[in-house]
Amino acid sequence: MLDAQNDRHVSVSTNAVNWLALGTVNANVSVALDRHFSIGAGGRYNPWTYGAGDSGKQLQMRERTATLDLRYWPWFVFSGWWFDAGLQYQEYNRGGISSRWTEEGDAYGLTLGLGYTHMLSSRLNLEFGLWLWGGYKQYSTYVCPFCGRKVEEGAKGFLSPDNAAVSLIYLF
């Protein structure tokens, strides 16, 4: 027996929290490897700039993110608690949200996550999760989102919260 949901082997999901984060389009596909492990690949994409050209109101959370992860399910794959470890790459440009400063760059590293998946039916799940991300980034910092005045650039390690999820999952 592969899992608790009629031998469902593949899931596709989308995270509502990402959609609320300035319209970040996102999807994830996971495949069950056995009763306790699944492997997944996903992405997030946000090309939007809001209030472009307005010095006091422009904000953006643009990103292109790719992830690959391995998930351990203590009970059965696609149901109950899970622990997640993965690799992530992100090209980003953020600014105007908590301050006028803007940072853009490339980041890559390892993610660790923890969550719970609730079975709604034999084909639908609702998932809750939190991830931490650590790695290395190359970046440039600007005084404001649109002025182009660079104040810093460099490369350094980082550790930060990465993602919070409230996801709807469909099982095949």
C-alpha positions in Angstrom: 0.0 0.0 0.0 1.5 3.3 -1.1 -0.6 5.8 0.8 -3.9 6.3 2.7 -5.8 7.9 -0.2 -6.6 5.1 -2.7 -3.0 4.7 -3.9 -2.7 8.3 -5.2 0.8 8.7 -6.5 1.0 12.4 -7.8 -0.1 15.7 -6.3 -0.3 19.2 -7.7 -0.7 22.2 -5.4 -0.9 25.9 -5.2 -0.2 28.1 -2.1 -2.8 30.8 -1.3 -0.3 32.7 0.9 1.9 33.2 -2.1 -1.0 34.5 -4.2 -1.7 37.0 -1.5 2.0 38.2 -1.6 1.4 40.7 -4.4 0.1 38.1 -6.8 2.9 35.5 -6.8 2.0 32.7 -9.2 3.0 29.4 -7.8 2.7 25.6 -8.3 4.2 22.4 -7.0 4.2 18.8 -8.3 5.0 15.9 -6.0 5.4 12.2 -6.6 5.2 9.5 -4.0 8.3 7.3 -3.8 7.0 4.9 -1.2 4.8 4.9 1.9 6.8 7.6 3.7 8.7 9.6 1.1 7.8 12.0 -1.8 9.9 14.2 -4.1 8.6 17.5 -5.4 9.5 20.3 -7.7 7.9 23.7 -7.8 8.2 27.3 -8.7 7.1 30.8 -7.8 6.9 33.7 -10.3 6.1 37.4 -9.6 6.8 39.9 -12.4 4.6 42.7 -11.0 5.6 46.2 -9.9 2.9 48.3 -8.3 2.8 52.1 -8.4 5.7 52.1 -10.9 7.4 55.5 -11.1 5.6 57.0 -8.1 8.5 57.9 -5.6 6.5 57.2 -2.5 4.3 54.3 -3.5 6.2 51.9 -5.8 6.5 48.4 -4.4 7.6 45.1 -5.8 8.3 41.6 -4.7 9.4 40.2 -8.0 10.9 36.8 -8.1 11.7 33.7 -10.1 12.1 30.7 -7.8 12.7 27.0 -8.5 12.7 24.4 -5.8 13.4 20.7 -5.5 12.5 18.9 -2.3 12.3 15.5 -0.5 9.6 15.1 2.1 9.3 12.5 4.9 5.8 11.5 6.0 5.7 9.6 9.3 2.2 8.2 8.8 1.5 7.9 5.0 2.5 10.0 2.0 0.2 12.9 1.3 -1.4 12.9 4.7 -0.6 14.0 8.3 2.6 15.6 9.5 5.7 15.9 7.3 9.3 17.1 7.3 10.8 18.7 4.2 14.4 19.3 3.0 15.2 20.9 -0.3 17.3 22.9 -2.7 16.2 26.4 -3.9 17.3 29.0 -6.4 15.8 32.5 -6.6 16.3 35.6 -8.7 14.7 38.5 -6.9 14.0 42.2 -6.7 12.2 43.5 -3.6 11.5 47.0 -2.5 9.1 49.6 -1.2 7.4 47.2 1.2 8.9 47.9 4.6 11.2 50.7 3.5 12.1 52.6 0.3 15.3 50.5 0.0 15.4 47.9 -2.8 17.5 44.8 -3.0 18.0 42.6 -6.1 20.1 39.6 -6.8 20.4 35.8 -6.9 20.2 33.5 -4.0 20.6 29.7 -3.6 20.7 27.3 -0.7 18.9 24.7 1.4 15.4 24.8 2.8 13.9 23.0 5.8 10.2 22.8 6.3 7.6 21.4 8.7 3.9 21.1 8.2 0.6 19.2 8.3 -1.6 18.0 5.4 -5.3 17.4 6.2 -7.2 15.0 3.9 -10.5 16.7 2.8 -11.5 13.9 0.4 -9.8 11.1 -1.6 -8.5 13.7 -4.1 -8.3 17.0 -2.2 -6.0 18.0 0.7 -5.4 21.2 2.6 -1.8 21.8 3.7 -0.2 24.1 6.3 3.6 24.6 6.4 6.5 26.8 7.3 10.0 26.8 5.8 13.4 28.2 6.7 16.0 29.0 4.1 19.8 29.3 4.3 22.4 29.8 1.7 24.4 32.3 -0.3 23.3 35.4 -2.2 24.9 37.9 -4.6 23.0 41.2 -4.3 22.9 45.0 -5.0 21.0 47.4 -2.8 19.5 50.7 -4.0 18.2 53.8 -2.1 14.7 53.5 -3.7 12.8 51.1 -5.9 13.2 53.2 -9.1 16.0 55.8 -8.7 18.9 53.5 -9.6 21.3 54.9 -7.0 23.3 51.8 -5.8 24.5 52.0 -2.2 25.9 48.5 -1.7 26.7 45.3 -3.5 28.3 42.1 -2.5 27.9 38.5 -1.7 27.1 36.9 1.7 25.5 34.0 3.5 22.0 34.3 4.9 19.4 32.5 7.0 15.8 33.6 6.9 12.2 32.5 6.9 11.3 31.4 3.4 7.7 30.5 3.0 4.4 30.0 4.8 1.9 27.8 3.1 -1.9 27.3 3.1 -2.1 25.1 0.0 -4.9 23.4 -1.8 -3.6 20.0 -3.2 -5.2 17.8 -5.9 -4.2 14.1 -5.9 -4.0 11.9 -9.0 
